């Protein structure tokens, strides 16, 4: 008959030649793990109060977002009512008519090409609609002065100095990858290659379209071994060298002269430092103004060409400006992605409602000749067959789906994608607006 298997404590007690009860006393008592119940409890208050919007379409989107918003993300819901109105203005900027749509635009007002993206990034509620500072308003056409939003159409997004925004990394950083796409859509004709990529994208890239001179403080006189000894001399009259009273007096006078000279030199250095600081500020202002003008020129050329970028929903799906870096093991590339994003059921509900109640009327009103969807996840949320069926029903050509500009491309893949966008924009049918 097979002997019963002893427990591990019994086996160890037998090995130690101790009865089981005595062996147990030799064991260190294991402290029970305390569960921090306070940290596990999430206090979920009611959702924030959002005002009722006059536009029934936008108000409906806000109410759907509020109904499906994850309770843990309620703080990110604050200010949504104001943000969707600013976003809607920029989506319709330069296009005739405002929401709600009533009838299709005239044939000559039809855009050539519309790119559909997913959503913009959340904006700090205190910054939504923040106007451009008075001293910079002459730099920006009135139609681009609706107010700040973390949306590429808002020029202060990425140029935070325009609105005097400080200590907000998201507003300061902007979205340079979309500006690269805009730059192409504005009318780049030549083939984009590995050699000319930086040069073509320079106008909208910070630090790429100018040589930032690093101002270094340079002494008026180069200090050599001889001058160093001369500078040390007044305080070296001691040690093994015998000095007279007159010599000591001369050394004292020299020390006083040196102190006065150092004080004067300090004042001069402070003046020079302030002059260099002002020169740097003037240089930065000039560079910022040049980059801003390049962006305005790009938006103007896109308007003339009848090309527009619109988000499928005016609701901010991207909640946080903070990013994390990930690595694609297969390609060996690194990319950044947002930490906090509305995903799953809430995102699906918001996107699909916006598709039915916002974008479909938008496309039916403006009837672009062609559309492109940016982001394969967006295509999957809406389902491509629905996109094809609807665009066909209103006489709009659907050119397919491309990867989102923030997709983790290799350099070669990004150049290939840029050239596809360039060819599509240059070959799109229809005239300007």
Secondary structure as GFF3:
##gff-version 3
##sequence-region A 1 433
A	DSSP	alpha_helix	8	15	.	.	.	ID=ss1
A	DSSP	alpha_helix	20	26	.	.	.	ID=ss2
A	DSSP	alpha_helix	37	40	.	.	.	ID=ss3
A	DSSP	alpha_helix	56	68	.	.	.	ID=ss4
A	DSSP	three_ten_helix	71	77	.	.	.	ID=ss5
A	DSSP	alpha_helix	80	92	.	.	.	ID=ss6
A	DSSP	three_ten_helix	107	109	.	.	.	ID=ss7
A	DSSP	beta_strand	113	117	.	.	.	ID=ss8
A	DSSP	three_ten_helix	125	127	.	.	.	ID=ss9
A	DSSP	three_ten_helix	134	139	.	.	.	ID=ss10
A	DSSP	three_ten_helix	142	144	.	.	.	ID=ss11
A	DSSP	three_ten_helix	160	163	.	.	.	ID=ss12
A	DSSP	alpha_helix	169	173	.	.	.	ID=ss13
A	DSSP	alpha_helix	176	185	.	.	.	ID=ss14
A	DSSP	alpha_helix	197	201	.	.	.	ID=ss15
A	DSSP	three_ten_helix	202	204	.	.	.	ID=ss16
A	DSSP	alpha_helix	225	233	.	.	.	ID=ss17
A	DSSP	alpha_helix	245	305	.	.	.	ID=ss18
A	DSSP	beta_strand	307	311	.	.	.	ID=ss19
A	DSSP	beta_strand	323	328	.	.	.	ID=ss20
A	DSSP	beta_strand	333	338	.	.	.	ID=ss21
A	DSSP	alpha_helix	345	354	.	.	.	ID=ss22
A	DSSP	pi_helix	355	359	.	.	.	ID=ss23
A	DSSP	alpha_helix	360	366	.	.	.	ID=ss24
A	DSSP	beta_strand	370	374	.	.	.	ID=ss25
A	DSSP	alpha_helix	376	382	.	.	.	ID=ss26
A	DSSP	alpha_helix	384	393	.	.	.	ID=ss27
A	DSSP	beta_strand	397	402	.	.	.	ID=ss28
A	DSSP	alpha_helix	411	427	.	.	.	ID=ss29
###
